[in-house]
Amino acid sequence: MKPRINLGAYGWRHAHWLETFYPADLPEDWQLTYYSNEFNTVLVPADYWQAAADLDCADWLDNVHHGFQFFVECHASMLDYISPAELTGYLKKLRPQLSALVFLDEKQQMSAAVKDQFTALIETIEVDVFGSSFLSGANARNIWREGNPQSSSFAWIENDLTDLRAARKIIENFVSQSVNDGKITSEATLIVNHPRLQTNNLSKLRSLIEIMGY
């Protein structure tokens, strides 16, 4: 049986989506709901937490369907504008639909104190983590990338998806390697990021994934 692939983007707040995806009269607070009606997962960028005072993760849950999955990017810079205690509190609210924390920048510089803070957060939240091999005691899971294809159930794709044939090859490589290595059993996640990514191309990729049986 083929695994299910959950598809989403890196964030839902993109200026170039305002004219091509979101209706002109759609309030910004409704963008997540509108996005979740089309896609079933998202990776929340680390810089979204800069406006922590305006965030309401419980409201995020109210704005998406029950099958929607949140992945949250983590970076040392987050702690410049939000305390570990505050971040833990937000993530606890999000926990019912929080699938994993993701450390995209696996070469980021962290002091021992910051590493300890993230390790404590992970232990408190009890959530899966990807790309955290530099954290002591963390159950590190790989991130699959086209340029560094480590077997994983989480793929990070930097592509605008204008060439679906190339996109199909990327999916085939990701799935075949990770299934063969036992990293994908029943479900996987694919997050796409590109400064020119349009949601119509993301939708086309979703249709392609369905045609491929995933």
N, CA and C of each residue as an Amber inpcrd file, in Angstrom:
protein
   642
   0.8310000  -1.1920000   0.0000000   0.0000000   0.0000000   0.0000000
   0.8730000   1.2530000   0.0000000   0.5680000   2.2040000  -0.8790000
   1.3720000   3.4140000  -0.9700000   1.0900000   4.3410000   0.2140000
   2.1250000   5.0640000   0.6530000   1.9100000   6.0150000   1.7590000
   1.1100000   7.2220000   1.3090000   0.4950000   7.8780000   2.2600000
  -0.2080000   9.1270000   1.9830000   0.7890000  10.2760000   2.0920000
   0.7350000  11.2110000   1.1370000   1.6020000  12.3810000   1.1800000
   0.7620000  13.6180000   1.4830000   1.0760000  14.2740000   2.5930000
   0.4430000  15.5370000   2.9420000   1.2600000  16.6670000   2.3360000
   0.6040000  17.5740000   1.6440000   1.2870000  18.6290000   0.9100000
   0.9360000  19.9980000   1.4720000   1.9400000  20.8470000   1.6110000
   1.6840000  22.1990000   2.0830000   2.8080000  23.1400000   1.7110000
   2.6570000  24.3860000   2.1190000   3.6330000  25.4250000   1.8000000
   4.3340000  25.8980000   3.0670000   5.3850000  26.6750000   2.8440000
   6.1190000  27.3030000   3.9350000   5.4170000  28.6160000   4.2670000
   4.4650000  28.5360000   5.1870000   3.6910000  29.6990000   5.5740000
   2.5040000  29.9420000   4.6680000   1.5870000  30.7800000   5.1400000
   0.3910000  31.1040000   4.3550000   0.2830000  32.6070000   4.0870000
   1.2250000  33.3770000   4.6130000   1.2100000  34.8260000   4.4040000
   2.2370000  35.1900000   3.3290000   1.7690000  35.3320000   2.1230000
   2.6580000  35.6760000   1.0090000   2.0290000  36.8130000   0.2150000
   2.7720000  37.8890000   0.0660000   2.2320000  39.0720000  -0.6080000
   1.7930000  38.7590000  -2.0310000   2.5300000  37.8960000  -2.7210000
   2.1810000  37.6140000  -4.1200000   0.9880000  36.6640000  -4.2460000
   0.4370000  36.2120000  -3.1280000  -0.7940000  35.4180000  -3.1670000
  -2.0340000  36.3030000  -3.0570000  -1.8450000  37.5720000  -2.7030000
  -2.9960000  38.4390000  -2.4560000  -3.8410000  38.6540000  -3.7010000
  -3.2130000  38.6670000  -4.8520000  -3.9530000  38.9020000  -6.0870000
  -4.2500000  37.6150000  -6.8480000  -3.5470000  36.5430000  -6.4960000
  -3.6970000  35.3050000  -7.2660000  -4.4340000  34.1940000  -6.5140000
  -4.5090000  34.2900000  -5.2060000  -5.1220000  33.2220000  -4.4080000
  -6.1830000  33.7600000  -3.4540000  -5.7990000  34.6830000  -2.6100000
  -6.7500000  35.2330000  -1.6560000  -7.6240000  36.2980000  -2.3240000
  -8.9300000  36.2600000  -2.0840000  -9.8060000  37.3180000  -2.6110000
  -9.3820000  38.6830000  -2.0820000  -9.5750000  39.7060000  -2.8920000
  -9.1230000  41.0500000  -2.5300000  -9.7410000  41.5470000  -1.2340000
 -10.9730000  41.1410000  -0.9480000 -11.6600000  41.6290000   0.2480000
 -11.5460000  40.6870000   1.4400000 -10.6620000  39.6780000   1.3460000
 -10.5120000  38.7160000   2.4470000  -9.6770000  39.3300000   3.5640000
 -10.2060000  39.4100000   4.8010000  -9.4110000  39.9220000   5.9190000
  -8.1800000  39.0460000   6.1530000  -7.1050000  39.6570000   6.5840000
  -5.8670000  38.9070000   6.8240000  -6.0820000  37.7940000   7.8390000
  -6.9360000  38.0210000   8.8190000  -7.1860000  37.0120000   9.8520000
  -7.8590000  35.7610000   9.2890000  -8.4120000  35.8560000   8.0910000
  -9.1000000  34.7130000   7.4880000  -8.2280000  33.9560000   6.4900000
  -7.0140000  34.4120000   6.3040000  -6.1570000  33.7790000   5.3010000
  -5.8510000  32.3110000   5.6460000  -5.6080000  32.0300000   6.9180000
  -5.3040000  30.6530000   7.3060000  -6.4800000  29.7340000   7.0120000
  -7.6920000  30.1830000   7.3220000  -8.8780000  29.3880000   7.0290000
  -9.0020000  29.1310000   5.5340000  -8.8140000  30.1720000   4.7560000
  -8.9080000  30.0470000   3.2930000  -7.8520000  29.0710000   2.7780000
  -6.6310000  29.2000000   3.2940000  -5.5420000  28.2960000   2.8990000
  -5.8750000  26.8460000   3.2610000  -6.3940000  26.6390000   4.4750000
  -6.6540000  25.2770000   4.9460000  -7.8050000  24.6110000   4.1950000
  -8.6380000  25.4020000   3.5400000  -9.6920000  24.8080000   2.7100000
  -9.1200000  24.1770000   1.4440000  -7.9000000  24.5710000   1.1020000
  -7.2660000  24.0760000  -0.1230000  -6.1650000  23.0560000   0.1630000
  -5.4390000  23.2450000   1.2580000  -4.3060000  22.3830000   1.5920000
  -4.4320000  21.8870000   3.0290000  -3.7800000  20.7600000   3.3210000
  -4.0080000  20.1310000   4.6220000  -2.8400000  20.2110000   5.5890000
  -1.8070000  20.9820000   5.2310000  -0.6970000  21.1440000   6.1650000
   0.0580000  22.4220000   5.8420000   0.8310000  22.9030000   6.8240000
   1.6530000  24.0990000   6.6250000   2.8560000  24.0250000   7.5500000
   3.9640000  24.6030000   7.1060000   5.1150000  24.7820000   7.9840000
   5.1310000  26.2440000   8.3990000   4.9380000  26.4950000   9.6810000
   4.8950000  27.8660000  10.2040000   6.3200000  28.4040000  10.2890000
   6.6600000  29.4510000   9.5240000   8.0210000  30.0070000   9.5650000
   8.3800000  30.5460000  10.9360000   9.6680000  30.4800000  11.2680000
  10.1260000  30.9480000  12.5760000   9.8300000  32.4220000  12.7860000
   9.8680000  33.2200000  11.6910000   9.6650000  34.6630000  11.8760000
   8.2160000  35.0430000  12.1280000   7.2740000  34.1020000  12.0090000
   5.8850000  34.4060000  12.3610000   5.7400000  34.7490000  13.8360000
   6.6840000  34.2900000  14.6460000   6.5700000  34.5000000  16.0850000
   7.0680000  35.8770000  16.5020000   7.5470000  36.6770000  15.5460000
   7.9690000  38.0360000  15.8800000   6.7900000  38.8530000  16.4040000
   5.6040000  38.5580000  15.8980000   4.3960000  39.2590000  16.3390000
   3.6490000  38.4100000  17.3600000   4.3820000  37.8390000  18.2900000
   3.7920000  36.8970000  19.2500000   2.6140000  37.4930000  20.0090000
   2.6800000  38.7920000  20.2550000   1.6050000  39.4290000  21.0240000
   0.2720000  39.3660000  20.2860000   0.3410000  39.2400000  18.9780000
  -0.8850000  39.1990000  18.1770000  -1.3130000  37.7770000  17.8190000
  -0.5660000  36.7850000  18.2960000  -0.8640000  35.4020000  17.9420000
  -1.8650000  34.7840000  18.9050000  -2.6660000  33.9050000  18.3700000
  -3.5960000  33.1330000  19.1880000  -3.6700000  31.7440000  18.5790000
  -2.8390000  30.8420000  19.0930000  -2.7680000  29.5000000  18.5080000
  -4.0630000  28.7300000  18.6860000  -4.7830000  29.0270000  19.7480000
  -6.0890000  28.3870000  19.9140000  -7.0170000  28.8290000  18.7920000
  -6.8820000  30.0890000  18.3940000  -7.6780000  30.6160000  17.2830000
  -7.2550000  29.9590000  15.9760000  -5.9600000  29.6820000  15.8210000
  -5.4890000  28.9630000  14.6320000  -6.2250000  27.6250000  14.5110000
  -6.3340000  26.9240000  15.6220000  -7.0110000  25.6250000  15.5830000
  -8.4770000  25.7760000  15.1980000  -9.1080000  26.8370000  15.6760000
 -10.5120000  27.0780000  15.3390000 -10.6910000  27.4020000  13.8620000
  -9.6130000  27.8930000  13.2330000  -9.7060000  28.3450000  11.8490000
  -9.3930000  27.2750000  10.8110000  -9.0290000  26.0760000  11.2610000
  -8.6990000  25.0110000  10.3120000  -9.5470000  23.7760000  10.6090000
  -9.6150000  22.8680000   9.6500000 -10.3700000  21.6300000   9.8580000
  -9.5780000  20.6680000  10.7390000 -10.2390000  19.6600000  11.2600000
  -9.6230000  18.7770000  12.2580000  -8.4780000  17.9360000  11.7030000
  -8.4420000  17.7430000  10.3940000  -7.3720000  16.9450000   9.8080000
  -6.1560000  17.7670000   9.4210000  -6.2070000  19.0720000   9.6390000
  -5.0990000  19.9540000   9.2390000  -3.9120000  19.7450000  10.1720000
  -2.6920000  19.8080000   9.5960000  -1.4840000  19.5780000  10.3800000
  -0.5900000  20.8100000  10.3690000  -0.1120000  21.1880000  11.5540000
   0.8610000  22.2610000  11.6850000   2.2480000  21.6820000  11.9320000
   3.2140000  22.1510000  11.1840000   4.6250000  21.9330000  11.4780000
   5.1780000  23.3150000  11.8280000   6.0820000  23.3960000  12.7850000
   6.6030000  24.6900000  13.2270000   8.1160000  24.7210000  13.0770000
   8.5990000  25.6980000  12.3110000  10.0390000  25.8700000  12.1680000
  10.6160000  26.4550000  13.4540000  11.7580000  25.9350000  13.8710000
  12.4470000  26.4470000  15.0500000  13.8240000  26.9730000  14.6580000
  14.1900000  28.0840000  15.2500000  15.4950000  28.6940000  14.9900000
  15.9110000  29.4620000  16.2300000  17.2100000  29.5160000  16.4690000
  17.7170000  30.2100000  17.6560000  17.2700000  31.6610000  17.6960000
  17.1170000  32.2930000  16.5270000  16.7300000  33.7040000  16.4720000
  15.3430000  33.9550000  17.0490000  14.5050000  32.9080000  17.1230000
  13.1620000  33.0660000  17.6830000  13.2140000  33.5990000  19.1090000
  14.2400000  33.1730000  19.8280000  14.3120000  33.5200000  21.2450000
  14.7710000  34.9500000  21.4640000  15.0200000  35.6860000  20.3650000
  15.3200000  37.1150000  20.4770000  14.0540000  37.9220000  20.7310000
  12.8960000  37.3570000  20.3420000  11.6520000  38.1140000  20.4980000
  10.5330000  37.3330000  21.1740000  10.8230000  36.1290000  21.6120000
   9.8400000  35.3710000  22.3850000  10.6070000  34.4890000  23.3680000
  10.1500000  34.4280000  24.5900000  10.8510000  33.6350000  25.5970000
  10.5270000  32.1540000  25.4180000  11.4070000  31.2700000  25.8780000
  11.1190000  29.8320000  25.7970000   9.7940000  29.4730000  26.4650000
   9.4840000  30.1480000  27.5810000   8.2300000  29.8540000  28.2860000
   7.0290000  30.2580000  27.4400000   7.1250000  31.4340000  26.7910000
   6.0260000  31.8820000  25.9380000   5.8500000  30.9500000  24.7500000
   6.9700000  30.5710000  24.1160000   6.9040000  29.6740000  22.9630000
   6.3060000  28.3360000  23.3700000   6.7190000  27.8260000  24.5050000
   6.1630000  26.5590000  24.9950000   4.6570000  26.6730000  25.2010000
   4.2210000  27.8020000  25.7530000   2.7910000  28.0100000  25.9700000
   2.0050000  28.0220000  24.6780000   2.5320000  28.7050000  23.6640000
   1.8590000  28.7380000  22.3650000   1.7830000  27.3480000  21.7450000
   2.8850000  26.6270000  21.8090000   2.9260000  25.3080000  21.1810000
   2.0310000  24.3140000  21.9230000   1.8790000  24.4940000  23.2160000
   0.9600000  23.6370000  23.9660000  -0.4660000  23.8180000  23.4680000
  -0.8360000  25.0790000  23.1830000  -2.1720000  25.3400000  22.6420000
  -2.3440000  24.7010000  21.2770000  -1.2690000  24.6900000  20.5060000
  -1.3120000  24.1490000  19.1490000  -1.1690000  22.6280000  19.1370000
  -0.8200000  22.0420000  20.2620000  -0.4410000  20.6270000  20.3290000
  -1.4550000  19.6580000  19.7280000  -2.7710000  19.8790000  19.8400000
  -3.7090000  18.8970000  19.2760000  -3.5110000  18.6410000  17.7850000
  -2.9680000  19.6180000  17.0580000  -2.7440000  19.4300000  15.6290000
  -1.3220000  19.8230000  15.2250000  -0.4170000  19.7660000  16.1990000
   0.9970000  20.0290000  15.9470000   1.6920000  18.7130000  15.6440000
   2.1760000  18.5520000  14.4130000   2.7810000  17.2900000  14.0060000
   4.2550000  17.1870000  14.3630000   4.9950000  18.3020000  14.2340000
   6.4320000  18.2350000  14.5050000   7.0360000  19.6270000  14.5420000
   8.1880000  19.7190000  15.1800000   9.0320000  20.8980000  15.1150000
  10.1100000  20.6200000  14.0720000  10.4940000  21.6530000  13.3170000
  11.4360000  21.4530000  12.2140000  12.5660000  22.4740000  12.3210000
  13.7900000  21.9930000  12.3830000  14.9710000  22.8550000  12.3940000
  15.5520000  22.8400000  10.9780000  15.0550000  23.7530000  10.1280000
  15.4830000  23.7800000   8.7290000  16.9630000  24.1110000   8.5940000
  17.4050000  25.0900000   9.3790000  18.8080000  25.4980000   9.3180000
  19.6100000  24.6150000  10.2710000  20.1300000  23.5290000   9.7090000
  20.8330000  22.5630000  10.5530000  22.2680000  22.9840000  10.8500000
  22.6850000  24.1400000  10.3090000  24.0270000  24.6520000  10.5790000
  23.9770000  25.9130000  11.4290000  22.8040000  26.2190000  11.9570000
  22.6690000  27.4320000  12.7580000  23.5190000  27.3460000  14.0260000
  23.9850000  28.5070000  14.4700000  24.8070000  28.5770000  15.6660000
  23.9200000  28.7350000  16.8970000  24.1270000  27.8590000  17.8550000
  23.3670000  27.9110000  19.1030000  24.3110000  27.7900000  20.2800000
  24.0920000  28.6180000  21.2610000  24.8530000  28.4740000  22.4960000
  24.3560000  27.2410000  23.2410000  25.1370000  26.7760000  24.1870000
  24.7370000  25.6110000  24.9790000  23.4320000  25.8980000  25.7190000
  23.2700000  27.1420000  26.1830000  22.0590000  27.5010000  26.9270000
  20.8270000  27.4220000  26.0290000  20.9480000  27.9230000  24.7930000
  19.8110000  27.8830000  23.8630000  19.4920000  26.4370000  23.4830000
  20.5130000  25.6290000  23.2820000  20.2800000  24.2100000  22.9830000
  19.5080000  23.5470000  24.1180000  19.8940000  23.8670000  25.3470000
  19.1990000  23.2930000  26.5030000  17.7480000  23.7510000  26.5450000
  17.4930000  25.0080000  26.1570000  16.1260000  25.5290000  26.1670000
  15.2510000  24.8270000  25.1280000  15.7980000  24.6090000  23.9430000
  15.0280000  23.8980000  22.9300000  14.8330000  22.4340000  23.3080000
  15.8480000  21.8340000  23.9010000  15.7220000  20.4370000  24.3340000
  14.6200000  20.3080000  25.3880000  14.5870000  21.2400000  26.3320000
  13.5450000  21.2240000  27.3620000  12.1690000  21.4340000  26.7500000
  12.0730000  22.3280000  25.7560000  10.7980000  22.5740000  25.0800000
  10.3000000  21.2980000  24.4080000  11.2000000  20.6200000  23.7150000
  10.8310000  19.3860000  23.0100000  10.3400000  18.3330000  23.9870000
  11.0190000  18.2140000  25.1090000  10.6250000  17.2300000  26.1180000
   9.2790000  17.5810000  26.7300000   9.0120000  18.8630000  26.8890000
   7.7460000  19.2980000  27.4810000   6.5820000  19.0790000  26.5280000
   6.7790000  19.4350000  25.2640000   5.7130000  19.3310000  24.2700000
   5.4780000  17.8850000  23.8540000   6.5400000  17.0740000  23.9030000
   6.4730000  15.6650000  23.4790000   5.9720000  15.5570000  22.0410000
   6.7610000  16.1140000  21.1360000   6.3860000  16.1570000  19.7310000
   7.5600000  15.6830000  18.8840000   7.2740000  15.1900000  17.6880000
   8.3330000  14.7690000  16.7800000   9.1720000  15.9710000  16.3560000
  10.4330000  15.7000000  16.0100000  11.3540000  16.7670000  15.6240000
  12.1550000  16.3310000  14.4150000  12.3390000  17.2600000  13.4620000
  13.1570000  16.9990000  12.2860000  14.3090000  17.9980000  12.2270000
  15.4860000  17.4880000  11.8500000  16.6460000  18.3430000  11.6580000
  17.2830000  18.8380000  12.9310000  17.1890000  18.0740000  14.0100000
  17.6860000  18.5320000  15.3060000  18.8900000  17.7310000  15.7800000
  19.6940000  17.2590000  14.8570000  20.8170000  16.3930000  15.2290000
  21.8290000  17.0940000  16.1320000  21.8300000  18.4380000  16.1370000
  22.7880000  19.1880000  16.9500000  22.3040000  19.3780000  18.3810000
  21.0860000  18.9100000  18.6870000  20.5600000  19.0360000  20.0400000
  20.8260000  17.7560000  20.8210000  21.4830000  17.8740000  21.9360000
  21.7940000  16.6980000  22.7350000  20.5240000  16.0730000  23.2880000
  20.4220000  14.7820000  23.1340000  19.2810000  14.0620000  23.6810000
  18.0490000  14.0770000  22.8190000  18.0460000  14.8720000  21.7400000
  16.8680000  14.9310000  20.8750000  16.8230000  13.7190000  19.9520000
  15.6190000  13.2360000  19.7130000  15.4450000  12.1030000  18.8000000
  15.4470000  12.6470000  17.3670000  16.6470000  12.8400000  16.8390000
  16.7940000  13.5260000  15.5570000  16.2480000  12.7000000  14.3990000
  15.4930000  13.3670000  13.5320000  15.0150000  12.7710000  12.2950000
  15.5100000  13.6230000  11.1330000  15.8500000  12.9600000  10.0540000
  16.3860000  13.6690000   8.9010000  15.3200000  14.5030000   8.1950000
  15.7910000  15.4610000   7.4110000  14.9580000  16.2000000   6.4780000
  15.4270000  15.8350000   5.0760000  14.5080000  15.3710000   4.2250000
  14.8740000  15.0370000   2.8510000  14.9110000  16.3110000   2.0210000
  16.0190000  16.5220000   1.3270000  16.1700000  17.6490000   0.4210000
  16.6980000  17.1310000  -0.9110000  16.3240000  17.8060000  -1.9720000
  16.7710000  17.3570000  -3.2890000  18.2970000  17.3450000  -3.3800000
  18.9470000  18.3270000  -2.7650000  20.4010000  18.3890000  -2.8150000
  21.0830000  17.5620000  -1.7440000  20.3150000  17.0630000  -0.7980000
  20.8550000  16.2330000   0.2830000  19.7910000  15.2190000   0.6670000
  19.5900000  14.2170000  -0.1820000  18.4560000  13.2810000  -0.0130000
  18.6630000  12.2380000   1.0800000  18.4840000  12.6760000   2.3280000
  18.5260000  11.7320000   3.4430000  17.1330000  11.1440000   3.6520000
  17.0570000   9.8770000   3.8720000  15.7640000   9.2130000   4.0290000
  14.9820000   9.8410000   5.1740000  13.7100000  10.1270000   4.9040000
  12.8930000  10.8050000   5.9130000  11.4260000  10.7240000   5.5100000
  10.5570000  11.0230000   6.4610000   9.1300000  11.1490000   6.1520000
   8.7430000  12.6130000   5.9780000   9.7550000  13.5000000   5.9810000
   9.5260000  14.9370000   5.8150000  10.4520000  15.4530000   4.7270000
   9.8630000  16.0460000   3.6780000  10.6480000  16.5630000   2.5580000
  10.4990000  18.0720000   2.4470000  11.6140000  18.7380000   2.2000000
  11.6620000  20.1960000   2.0060000  12.0410000  20.4390000   0.5520000
  11.1180000  21.0050000  -0.2140000  11.3130000  21.1780000  -1.6500000
  11.3640000  22.6660000  -1.9810000  12.4600000  23.1250000  -2.5530000
  12.5990000  24.5220000  -2.9710000  12.4510000  24.5780000  -4.4900000
  11.2100000  24.7840000  -4.9350000  10.8850000  24.7000000  -6.3500000
   9.6030000  25.4890000  -6.5920000   9.5000000  26.1740000  -7.7310000
   8.2680000  26.9220000  -8.0030000   7.1910000  26.0600000  -8.6660000
   7.5250000  24.7970000  -8.9550000   6.5830000  23.8050000  -9.4680000
   6.0200000  24.1450000 -10.8460000   6.7100000  24.9860000 -11.6000000
   6.2320000  25.2900000 -12.9500000   6.5010000  24.1380000 -13.9160000
   7.4420000  23.2650000 -13.5460000   7.7490000  22.0890000 -14.3660000
   7.2700000  20.8580000 -13.6000000   6.0800000  20.3760000 -13.9260000
   5.4980000  19.2490000 -13.1900000   6.2470000  17.9440000 -13.4420000
   6.8560000  17.8050000 -14.6050000   7.6410000  16.5950000 -14.8560000
   8.8240000  16.5160000 -13.8980000   9.4770000  17.6430000 -13.7050000
  10.5910000  17.6790000 -12.7650000  10.0910000  17.4510000 -11.3410000
   8.9270000  18.0290000 -11.0290000   8.3570000  17.8400000  -9.6970000
   8.0180000  16.3750000  -9.4470000   7.4950000  15.7160000 -10.4750000
   7.1670000  14.2970000 -10.3330000   8.4270000  13.4830000 -10.0300000
   9.5210000  13.8300000 -10.6780000  10.7700000  13.1010000 -10.4440000
  11.2380000  13.2930000  -9.0070000  11.0790000  14.5030000  -8.5000000
  11.4610000  14.7780000  -7.1120000  10.6480000  13.9060000  -6.1560000
   9.3470000  13.8400000  -6.3880000   8.4780000  13.0280000  -5.5300000
   8.8720000  11.5610000  -5.6030000   9.1090000  11.0650000  -6.8080000
   9.4930000   9.6650000  -6.9860000  10.7900000   9.3530000  -6.2320000
  11.7580000  10.2620000  -6.3150000  13.0350000  10.0380000  -5.6300000
  12.8530000  10.0480000  -4.1160000  12.0700000  11.0050000  -3.6370000
  11.8140000  11.1070000  -2.2020000  11.1400000   9.8440000  -1.6770000
  10.0570000   9.4340000  -2.3340000   9.2860000   8.2930000  -1.8550000
  10.0700000   6.9960000  -1.9790000  10.6990000   6.7640000  -3.1230000
  11.3870000   5.4850000  -3.3370000  12.5280000   5.3010000  -2.3520000
  13.2970000   6.3490000  -2.1070000  14.4100000   6.2320000  -1.1620000
  13.9150000   6.0190000   0.2610000  12.9340000   6.8260000   0.6540000
  12.4900000   6.7790000   2.0440000  11.6640000   5.5470000   2.3650000
  10.8870000   5.0580000   1.3970000  10.1410000   3.8200000   1.6000000
  11.0970000   2.6390000   1.6890000  12.0550000   2.5970000   0.7870000
  13.0190000   1.4900000   0.7830000  13.8540000   1.4460000   2.0530000
  14.1200000   2.6280000   2.6260000  14.9130000   2.6800000   3.8460000
  14.0540000   2.5880000   5.1110000  12.7490000   2.4150000   4.9280000
  11.8590000   2.2390000   6.0590000  11.5140000   3.5070000   6.8140000
  11.8080000   4.6850000   6.2390000  11.4990000   5.9420000   6.9090000
  10.0510000   6.3740000   6.6780000   9.4440000   5.8860000   5.5890000
   8.0280000   6.1460000   5.3360000   7.2790000   4.8320000   5.4140000
   6.2840000   4.7850000   6.2550000   5.4550000   3.5850000   6.3500000
   4.0520000   3.8740000   5.8140000   3.3500000   4.8010000   6.4420000
   1.9810000   5.0680000   6.0040000   1.7380000   6.5250000   5.6170000
   2.6160000   7.4550000   6.0520000   2.3380000   8.8560000   5.8360000
   3.6350000   9.6500000   5.7400000   3.6250000  10.6730000   4.8880000
   4.7780000  11.5470000   4.7310000   4.2870000  12.9690000   4.4920000
   5.1740000  13.9240000   4.6900000   4.8330000  15.3350000   4.4920000
   5.8160000  15.9660000   3.5280000   5.2880000  16.7740000   2.6210000
   6.1000000  17.4760000   1.6390000   5.7620000  18.9600000   1.7230000
   6.7550000  19.7660000   2.0790000   6.5870000  21.2130000   2.1940000
   7.3480000  21.8910000   1.0540000   6.6530000  22.7850000   0.3600000
   7.2520000  23.4640000  -0.7890000   7.4790000  24.9320000  -0.4490000
   8.6520000  25.4430000  -0.8570000   8.9680000  26.8460000  -0.6420000
   9.7010000  27.4080000  -1.8520000   9.2630000  28.5640000  -2.2980000
   9.9370000  29.2710000  -3.3880000   9.3650000  30.6870000  -3.4220000
  10.2150000  31.7100000  -3.6580000   9.6990000  33.0860000  -3.6640000
   8.6570000  33.3550000  -4.7390000   8.6010000  32.4960000  -5.7720000
   7.6070000  32.6880000  -6.8260000   6.5430000  31.5880000  -6.8350000
   6.4710000  30.8080000  -5.7680000   5.4880000  29.7320000  -5.7240000
   4.0750000  30.2860000  -5.7400000   3.2640000  29.7800000  -6.6530000
   1.8520000  30.1420000  -6.7230000   1.0080000  28.9440000  -6.2910000
  -0.1090000  29.2290000  -5.6590000  -0.9370000  28.1410000  -5.1400000
  -1.5510000  27.2920000  -6.2440000  -1.7230000  27.8570000  -7.4520000
  -2.2730000  27.0260000  -8.5200000  -1.2920000  25.9240000  -8.9030000
   0.0100000  26.2110000  -8.8260000   1.0020000  25.1720000  -9.0970000
   1.0680000  24.1690000  -7.9530000   0.8650000  24.6450000  -6.7220000
   0.8230000  23.7290000  -5.5880000  -0.3830000  22.8060000  -5.7090000
  -1.4980000  23.3430000  -6.1860000  -2.6980000  22.5310000  -6.3980000
  -2.4760000  21.4970000  -7.5030000  -1.7530000  21.8940000  -8.5360000
  -1.4380000  20.9500000  -9.6170000  -0.5710000  19.8190000  -9.0910000
   0.3720000  20.1610000  -8.2140000   1.2100000  19.1170000  -7.6260000
   0.3750000  18.1770000  -6.7700000  -0.5570000  18.7240000  -6.0360000
  -1.4390000  17.8810000  -5.2220000  -2.2220000  16.9100000  -6.1140000
  -2.7290000  17.3970000  -7.2330000  -3.4580000  16.5280000  -8.1680000
  -2.5260000  15.4560000  -8.7210000  -1.2920000  15.8370000  -9.0340000
  -0.3140000  14.8690000  -9.5390000  -0.0290000  13.7930000  -8.4960000
   0.1210000  14.2240000  -7.2390000   0.3690000  13.2640000  -6.1520000
  -0.8050000  12.2730000  -6.0470000  -2.0230000  12.7740000  -6.1930000
  -3.1920000  11.8990000  -6.1340000  -3.2040000  10.9300000  -7.3060000
  -2.8490000  11.4090000  -8.4910000  -2.7960000  10.5400000  -9.6770000
  -1.7370000   9.4480000  -9.4910000  -0.6450000   9.7970000  -8.8110000
   0.4370000   8.8430000  -8.5450000   0.0510000   7.8370000  -7.4640000
  -1.0980000   8.0450000  -6.8420000  -1.5780000   7.0920000  -5.8450000
  -1.1840000   7.4010000  -4.4310000  -0.6990000   8.6230000  -4.1940000
  -0.2950000   9.0090000  -2.8450000  -1.2990000   9.9530000  -2.2000000
